[in-house]
Amino acid sequence: MQLGACLVLVSAILLASSEAYSANLTVMAEDSSEPFSRADGTGYANDIVRAAFQAVHIDVKLDIVPYARCKKSLEQGTTPACFAMSWSPEFKGRVAFSDRPLFEVYADVFRNRKALGKPARADDLPKGATVGIVNGYEYPDTIYRLANHGIVLERGVNEWAVLHMLALERLDWAVVMTSDFTDGSQRLRAAGVKQSVAYAFRSGTMKSYIGFSLINPQGDWARKTFNDGYDIIIKNHTRDRIREKWMRTARP
């Protein structure tokens, strides 16, 4: 085969491979993370991910699922990507994150208004206390270390359930992830527990990313493609416009 024909063939193969990826790229998004990823497919993080891939001409499809399934599928390599995630040792060797986070969240601790005492940090919580967290979520080390100090971490199905357990005094404290988009007061109103539950203190900050599978065939390609697209939408201020839109939506 002549060199020219060989180059044409290689180009055609690469183009076909690229088109196959762009036509079939489906990534998973959480179904219950206000206002980042909602059950109806809308959300700040969803908009960012779509815009980043579209900037490099990839029309990505989002598969909206519970976070536990999203994370499990990523670790098993049955999906190339899942968002939004924060680092945990269990991901080592299985998951690689985007170069930049999608957003930042805060681990805020809440108390029942009837509770005695007002600790100002996690280390002040009394031994034997129960602290509610969401099963499968990642938290700052300050929260995980509580278990080493005689504190029980009770895992609920979601933050709504954890807050209601706190309101009913079935928990002593609860950790809720807040953000610049939705503060603690908004989360309490949305759960209908503002009369029973109050903010106590902040116990750490976490950056949330889109995670990519290290074993899925599309994982590495999707990660590099997303990073390229994310750079573009940062530079052309698309990310800023998406943020402004969701800040207005979350805080009318």
VEXFI-483131 format. One record per residue (C-alpha): residue number from 1; z negated, y negated, x. Coordinates in Angstrom, 1 decimal, decimal comma. Each point is the difference from the previous one (the first is absolute). Layout:
{i: NUM&Z: Z&Y: Y&X: X}
...
***
This chain:
{i: 1&Z: 0,0&Y: 0,0&X: 0,0}
{i: 2&Z: 0,9&Y: -3,4&X: 1,4}
{i: 3&Z: -2,8&Y: -2,5&X: 0,7}
{i: 4&Z: 1,1&Y: -2,4&X: -2,7}
{i: 5&Z: 0,0&Y: 2,7&X: -2,7}
{i: 6&Z: -3,4&Y: 1,2&X: 1,2}
{i: 7&Z: -1,5&Y: -3,4&X: -0,3}
{i: 8&Z: 1,4&Y: -0,4&X: -3,5}
{i: 9&Z: -1,5&Y: 3,4&X: -1,0}
{i: 10&Z: -3,4&Y: -0,9&X: 1,5}
{i: 11&Z: 0,1&Y: -3,4&X: -1,9}
{i: 12&Z: 0,9&Y: 1,7&X: -3,2}
{i: 13&Z: -2,9&Y: 2,5&X: 0,4}
{i: 14&Z: -2,5&Y: -2,8&X: 0,7}
{i: 15&Z: 1,2&Y: -2,0&X: -2,9}
{i: 16&Z: -0,2&Y: 3,0&X: -2,3}
{i: 17&Z: -3,5&Y: 0,7&X: 1,2}
{i: 18&Z: -1,0&Y: -3,6&X: -0,6}
{i: 19&Z: 1,4&Y: 0,0&X: -3,5}
{i: 20&Z: -1,7&Y: 3,2&X: -0,8}
{i: 21&Z: -3,3&Y: -1,4&X: 1,0}
{i: 22&Z: 0,5&Y: -3,3&X: -1,9}
{i: 23&Z: 1,1&Y: 1,9&X: -3,1}
{i: 24&Z: -3,0&Y: 2,4&X: 0,1}
{i: 25&Z: -2,9&Y: -1,9&X: 1,3}
{i: 26&Z: -3,0&Y: 0,4&X: -2,3}
{i: 27&Z: -3,5&Y: -1,0&X: 1,0}
{i: 28&Z: -3,3&Y: 0,3&X: -1,8}
{i: 29&Z: -2,1&Y: -2,9&X: -1,2}
{i: 30&Z: -3,5&Y: 0,1&X: -1,5}
{i: 31&Z: -0,3&Y: -0,4&X: -3,8}
{i: 32&Z: -3,3&Y: -1,8&X: -0,2}
{i: 33&Z: -0,5&Y: -2,8&X: 2,6}
{i: 34&Z: -0,1&Y: -3,4&X: -1,7}
{i: 35&Z: 2,0&Y: -2,1&X: 0,7}
{i: 36&Z: 1,7&Y: 1,8&X: 2,9}
{i: 37&Z: 1,4&Y: 3,1&X: -1,7}
{i: 38&Z: -0,2&Y: 0,5&X: -3,7}
{i: 39&Z: 0,7&Y: 3,0&X: -2,3}
{i: 40&Z: 3,1&Y: -1,8&X: -1,4}
{i: 41&Z: 1,6&Y: -0,3&X: 3,5}
{i: 42&Z: -0,7&Y: -3,7&X: 0,4}
{i: 43&Z: -2,3&Y: -1,5&X: 2,6}
{i: 44&Z: -0,2&Y: -2,1&X: 3,2}
{i: 45&Z: 0,3&Y: 2,9&X: 2,4}
{i: 46&Z: 2,8&Y: 1,5&X: -2,1}
{i: 47&Z: 1,9&Y: -3,2&X: 0,2}
{i: 48&Z: -0,5&Y: -0,2&X: 3,8}
{i: 49&Z: 1,1&Y: 3,5&X: 0,6}
{i: 50&Z: 3,1&Y: -0,4&X: -2,2}
{i: 51&Z: 0,9&Y: -3,3&X: 1,6}
{i: 52&Z: -0,4&Y: 1,3&X: 3,6}
{i: 53&Z: 2,3&Y: 3,0&X: -0,7}
{i: 54&Z: 2,5&Y: -2,1&X: -1,9}
{i: 55&Z: 0,2&Y: -2,4&X: 3,0}
{i: 56&Z: 1,5&Y: 2,8&X: 2,0}
{i: 57&Z: 2,2&Y: 1,2&X: -2,9}
{i: 58&Z: -2,2&Y: 2,9&X: -1,2}
{i: 59&Z: -0,5&Y: 0,3&X: -3,7}
{i: 60&Z: -3,4&Y: 1,8&X: 0,0}
{i: 61&Z: -1,4&Y: 1,9&X: -3,0}
{i: 62&Z: -3,7&Y: -0,1&X: -0,6}
{i: 63&Z: -1,8&Y: 3,1&X: -1,3}
{i: 64&Z: -3,1&Y: -1,2&X: -1,7}
{i: 65&Z: -2,9&Y: 2,5&X: 0,3}
{i: 66&Z: -3,8&Y: 0,1&X: 0,4}
{i: 67&Z: -1,1&Y: -0,9&X: 3,5}
{i: 68&Z: -1,4&Y: 3,5&X: 0,7}
{i: 69&Z: 3,4&Y: 1,5&X: -0,6}
{i: 70&Z: 1,7&Y: -2,7&X: 2,0}
{i: 71&Z: -2,1&Y: 0,6&X: 3,0}
{i: 72&Z: 0,1&Y: 3,8&X: -0,3}
{i: 73&Z: 3,8&Y: 0,0&X: -0,2}
{i: 74&Z: 0,3&Y: -2,2&X: 3,0}
{i: 75&Z: -2,3&Y: 2,2&X: 2,1}
{i: 76&Z: 1,9&Y: 3,1&X: -1,1}
{i: 77&Z: 3,3&Y: -1,7&X: 0,8}
{i: 78&Z: 1,4&Y: 0,4&X: -3,5}
{i: 79&Z: 0,6&Y: -3,8&X: -0,2}
{i: 80&Z: 1,2&Y: -2,3&X: 2,8}
{i: 81&Z: -2,4&Y: -2,8&X: -0,9}
{i: 82&Z: -3,0&Y: -1,0&X: -2,1}
{i: 83&Z: -1,8&Y: -3,3&X: -0,5}
{i: 84&Z: -2,3&Y: -1,7&X: 0,2}
{i: 85&Z: -2,2&Y: 1,7&X: 2,6}
{i: 86&Z: -2,6&Y: -0,9&X: 2,6}
{i: 87&Z: -0,7&Y: 1,9&X: 3,2}
{i: 88&Z: -2,1&Y: 3,2&X: -0,1}
{i: 89&Z: -0,5&Y: 2,6&X: 2,7}
{i: 90&Z: 1,5&Y: 2,6&X: -2,3}
{i: 91&Z: 3,4&Y: -1,6&X: 0,4}
{i: 92&Z: 0,2&Y: 0,6&X: 3,7}
{i: 93&Z: 3,1&Y: 1,9&X: 1,0}
{i: 94&Z: 1,3&Y: -0,1&X: -3,6}
{i: 95&Z: 0,5&Y: -3,6&X: -1,0}
{i: 96&Z: 1,3&Y: -3,1&X: 1,7}
{i: 97&Z: -0,5&Y: -3,5&X: -1,5}
{i: 98&Z: 2,4&Y: -2,9&X: -0,3}
{i: 99&Z: -0,3&Y: -2,5&X: 2,8}
{i: 100&Z: -1,5&Y: -2,6&X: -2,2}
{i: 101&Z: -2,4&Y: 0,4&X: -3,0}
{i: 102&Z: 1,2&Y: -0,6&X: -3,6}
{i: 103&Z: -3,3&Y: -1,8&X: -0,8}
{i: 104&Z: -3,7&Y: -0,2&X: 0,8}
{i: 105&Z: -3,0&Y: 1,1&X: -2,1}
{i: 106&Z: -3,7&Y: -0,4&X: 0,1}
{i: 107&Z: -2,7&Y: 2,6&X: -0,6}
{i: 108&Z: -2,4&Y: -1,8&X: -2,4}
{i: 109&Z: -3,2&Y: 1,6&X: -1,1}
{i: 110&Z: -1,3&Y: -0,6&X: -3,5}
{i: 111&Z: -3,4&Y: 0,6&X: -1,6}
{i: 112&Z: -1,4&Y: 0,5&X: -3,5}
{i: 113&Z: -1,5&Y: -3,3&X: -1,1}
{i: 114&Z: -3,2&Y: 1,8&X: -0,9}
{i: 115&Z: -0,4&Y: 1,3&X: 3,6}
{i: 116&Z: -2,9&Y: -1,2&X: 2,0}
{i: 117&Z: 0,7&Y: -1,6&X: 3,4}
{i: 118&Z: 3,1&Y: -1,6&X: 1,3}
{i: 119&Z: 1,2&Y: 1,6&X: 3,3}
{i: 120&Z: 2,3&Y: -2,2&X: 2,1}
{i: 121&Z: 1,7&Y: 2,8&X: 1,9}
{i: 122&Z: 0,7&Y: 3,7&X: -0,1}
{i: 123&Z: -2,8&Y: 0,8&X: 2,5}
{i: 124&Z: -2,5&Y: -1,5&X: -2,4}
{i: 125&Z: 0,7&Y: 2,5&X: -2,8}
{i: 126&Z: -3,1&Y: 2,2&X: -0,6}
{i: 127&Z: 0,0&Y: 3,7&X: 1,0}
{i: 128&Z: 0,7&Y: 2,3&X: -2,9}
{i: 129&Z: 2,2&Y: -2,5&X: -1,8}
{i: 130&Z: 3,3&Y: 1,0&X: -1,6}
{i: 131&Z: 3,1&Y: -2,0&X: 0,8}
{i: 132&Z: 3,2&Y: 0,5&X: -2,1}
{i: 133&Z: 3,4&Y: 0,2&X: 1,7}
{i: 134&Z: 3,4&Y: 1,3&X: -1,1}
{i: 135&Z: 1,0&Y: 3,5&X: 0,9}
{i: 136&Z: 2,8&Y: 0,0&X: 2,6}
{i: 137&Z: -0,1&Y: -3,8&X: 0,8}
{i: 138&Z: -0,5&Y: -1,2&X: 3,5}
{i: 139&Z: -3,0&Y: -2,3&X: 0,8}
{i: 140&Z: -1,3&Y: -1,9&X: 3,0}
{i: 141&Z: -2,2&Y: 2,0&X: 2,4}
{i: 142&Z: -3,0&Y: -2,1&X: -1,3}
{i: 143&Z: 0,3&Y: 1,9&X: -3,3}
{i: 144&Z: 0,4&Y: 3,5&X: 1,5}
{i: 145&Z: -3,0&Y: -0,5&X: 2,3}
{i: 146&Z: -2,2&Y: -0,4&X: -3,0}
{i: 147&Z: 0,0&Y: 3,8&X: -0,4}
{i: 148&Z: -1,7&Y: 0,3&X: 3,5}
{i: 149&Z: -2,9&Y: -2,1&X: -1,3}
{i: 150&Z: -1,1&Y: 2,1&X: -2,9}
{i: 151&Z: 2,3&Y: -1,7&X: -2,6}
{i: 152&Z: 2,1&Y: 2,0&X: -2,4}
{i: 153&Z: 3,7&Y: -0,9&X: -0,4}
{i: 154&Z: 0,9&Y: 0,9&X: -3,6}
{i: 155&Z: 3,8&Y: 0,3&X: -0,5}
{i: 156&Z: 1,6&Y: -1,1&X: -3,2}
{i: 157&Z: 3,6&Y: 0,4&X: -1,3}
{i: 158&Z: 0,7&Y: -3,8&X: 0,3}
{i: 159&Z: -1,7&Y: -3,3&X: 0,3}
{i: 160&Z: -0,2&Y: -0,5&X: -3,8}
{i: 161&Z: -2,0&Y: 3,2&X: -0,3}
{i: 162&Z: -2,3&Y: -0,9&X: 3,0}
{i: 163&Z: -0,8&Y: -3,4&X: -1,5}
{i: 164&Z: -0,8&Y: 1,5&X: -3,4}
{i: 165&Z: -2,3&Y: 2,5&X: 1,7}
{i: 166&Z: -1,8&Y: -2,9&X: 1,7}
{i: 167&Z: -0,3&Y: -1,9&X: -3,3}
{i: 168&Z: -1,6&Y: 3,1&X: -1,6}
{i: 169&Z: -2,4&Y: 0,2&X: 2,9}
{i: 170&Z: 1,4&Y: 3,4&X: 1,1}
{i: 171&Z: 0,6&Y: -1,6&X: 3,4}
{i: 172&Z: -2,1&Y: -2,4&X: 2,1}
{i: 173&Z: 3,0&Y: -1,8&X: 1,6}
{i: 174&Z: 3,7&Y: 0,1&X: -0,1}
{i: 175&Z: 2,8&Y: -0,9&X: 2,4}
{i: 176&Z: 3,0&Y: -1,8&X: -1,4}
{i: 177&Z: 3,0&Y: -1,1&X: 2,0}
{i: 178&Z: 0,9&Y: -3,6&X: -0,7}
{i: 179&Z: 2,6&Y: -2,4&X: 1,5}
{i: 180&Z: 1,3&Y: -3,5&X: 0,1}
{i: 181&Z: 1,9&Y: 0,9&X: -3,2}
{i: 182&Z: -2,9&Y: 1,4&X: -2,0}
{i: 183&Z: -3,7&Y: -0,9&X: 0,7}
{i: 184&Z: -3,0&Y: 1,9&X: -1,1}
{i: 185&Z: -0,5&Y: -2,1&X: -3,1}
{i: 186&Z: 3,4&Y: 0,9&X: -1,3}
{i: 187&Z: -0,5&Y: 3,7&X: 0,7}
{i: 188&Z: -3,3&Y: -0,1&X: -1,9}
{i: 189&Z: 1,7&Y: -1,7&X: -3,0}
{i: 190&Z: 2,9&Y: 2,4&X: 0,0}
{i: 191&Z: -2,5&Y: 2,9&X: -0,1}
{i: 192&Z: -2,1&Y: -1,6&X: -2,7}
{i: 193&Z: -3,2&Y: 0,2&X: 2,0}
{i: 194&Z: -0,6&Y: -3,6&X: 1,0}
{i: 195&Z: -3,2&Y: -0,3&X: -2,0}
{i: 196&Z: -1,5&Y: 3,1&X: 1,7}
{i: 197&Z: 1,3&Y: -0,1&X: 3,6}
{i: 198&Z: -0,2&Y: -2,7&X: 2,7}
{i: 199&Z: 1,4&Y: -0,5&X: 3,5}
{i: 200&Z: -2,4&Y: 0,8&X: 2,8}
{i: 201&Z: 1,8&Y: -0,3&X: 3,4}
{i: 202&Z: 3,2&Y: 0,6&X: 2,0}
{i: 203&Z: 0,0&Y: 3,0&X: 2,3}
{i: 204&Z: 3,3&Y: -0,1&X: 1,9}
{i: 205&Z: 3,7&Y: -0,7&X: -0,1}
{i: 206&Z: 2,9&Y: 2,3&X: 0,1}
{i: 207&Z: 3,8&Y: -0,4&X: 0,4}
{i: 208&Z: 2,2&Y: 2,0&X: -2,3}
{i: 209&Z: 3,4&Y: 1,4&X: 1,1}
{i: 210&Z: 2,8&Y: 2,1&X: -1,1}
{i: 211&Z: -0,4&Y: 3,4&X: 1,7}
{i: 212&Z: 2,9&Y: 2,2&X: 1,2}
{i: 213&Z: 0,0&Y: 3,7&X: 0,5}
{i: 214&Z: 0,3&Y: 1,3&X: 3,5}
{i: 215&Z: 1,4&Y: 3,3&X: -1,2}
{i: 216&Z: 2,3&Y: -1,0&X: -2,9}
{i: 217&Z: 3,6&Y: -0,2&X: 1,2}
{i: 218&Z: 0,4&Y: -3,5&X: -1,3}
{i: 219&Z: -3,4&Y: -1,3&X: 1,1}
{i: 220&Z: 0,8&Y: -1,5&X: 3,4}
{i: 221&Z: 3,3&Y: -1,4&X: -1,2}
{i: 222&Z: -1,7&Y: -1,6&X: -3,0}
{i: 223&Z: -2,7&Y: -1,5&X: 2,1}
{i: 224&Z: 2,4&Y: -1,6&X: 2,4}
{i: 225&Z: 2,2&Y: -1,2&X: -2,8}
{i: 226&Z: -3,0&Y: -1,5&X: -1,9}
{i: 227&Z: -1,3&Y: -1,8&X: 3,1}
{i: 228&Z: 3,5&Y: -1,6&X: 0,5}
{i: 229&Z: 0,1&Y: -1,1&X: -3,6}
{i: 230&Z: -3,6&Y: -1,3&X: 0,0}
{i: 231&Z: 0,8&Y: -2,1&X: 3,0}
{i: 232&Z: 2,9&Y: -1,5&X: -1,9}
{i: 233&Z: -1,9&Y: -0,9&X: -3,1}
{i: 234&Z: -2,8&Y: -1,6&X: 2,0}
{i: 235&Z: 2,5&Y: -2,2&X: 1,9}
{i: 236&Z: 2,0&Y: -1,0&X: -3,1}
{i: 237&Z: -3,3&Y: -0,7&X: -1,9}
{i: 238&Z: 0,7&Y: 2,6&X: -2,7}
{i: 239&Z: -3,4&Y: 1,5&X: 0,6}
{i: 240&Z: -1,6&Y: -3,5&X: -0,5}
{i: 241&Z: 1,8&Y: -0,4&X: -3,3}
{i: 242&Z: -1,1&Y: 3,4&X: -1,2}
{i: 243&Z: -3,6&Y: -0,8&X: 1,0}
{i: 244&Z: 0,1&Y: -3,4&X: -1,8}
{i: 245&Z: 1,3&Y: 1,8&X: -3,2}
{i: 246&Z: -2,7&Y: 2,5&X: 0,0}
{i: 247&Z: -2,7&Y: -2,5&X: 0,8}
{i: 248&Z: 1,0&Y: -1,9&X: -3,1}
{i: 249&Z: 0,1&Y: 3,2&X: -2,0}
{i: 250&Z: -3,4&Y: 1,2&X: 1,2}
{i: 251&Z: -1,8&Y: -3,3&X: -0,2}
{i: 252&Z: 1,6&Y: -2,0&X: -2,9}
***
